[in-house]
Amino acid sequence: MPWQAEVMTDTSAAATPVGDDLALSRALLVDAFGRVAEGLPGLLDGLSGEDLLWRADPEANSIGWLVWHLTRVQDDHLAGVAEREQVWASAGFAERFDLPYAARSIGYGQSSDEVGAFSVTDGSLLAAYHAAVHAETVAIVQGLSASDFQRIVDRRWDPPVTAAVRLVSVVNDITQHAGQVAYLRGLVERRRG
């Protein structure tokens, strides 16, 4: 939900790492993003195309869609923090996925029908996209300066969103979605018997 992702108290003083705090801030973020990156391949391993597209009910998200969405959010938001092109476009993943969505779509606010139009049945493609985004994420985070953490990256919120707040928001979002993927994988395995 959008309010969970961006409603924060004023963290401008706390979000300005200096000295060893800067190195610690980077290390904590790399670790947090890394936990999702390390877990996703195992969650996708052994799943068929049917498993990736299975929805627990007609309104539910599928494993494949959730992995695509969490990766698109991470790619989009980190590219915004770094003012870089998204891996989705620069590495050709948009063409490889060939989805019926707008080129810059990240899945936010999609209808049930749009979620149902997700058609990627190759878990290795989903894993490869996430691995590429994770590598770019690590490079971005390791290159952040103290002033980068304070920089406003989104003025649509009150208070405006700093890079520090955006990064924590992305970690929160992708971790929740990875948990949803794990839960759905359990349901898929129970269906198999």
Secondary structure, DSSP 8 states (H G I E B T S, - for coil): -HHHHH-----TTTT---THHHHHHHHHHHHHHHHHHHHHHHHHTT--HHHHH--SSTTS--HHHHHHHHHHHHHHHHHHHHT---HHHHTSHHHHH--SS-TT---TT--HHHHHT-----HHHHHHHHHHHHHHHHHHHHT--HHHHHSEEE-SSSS-EEHHHHHHHHHHHHHHHHHHHHHHHHHHHHHH-
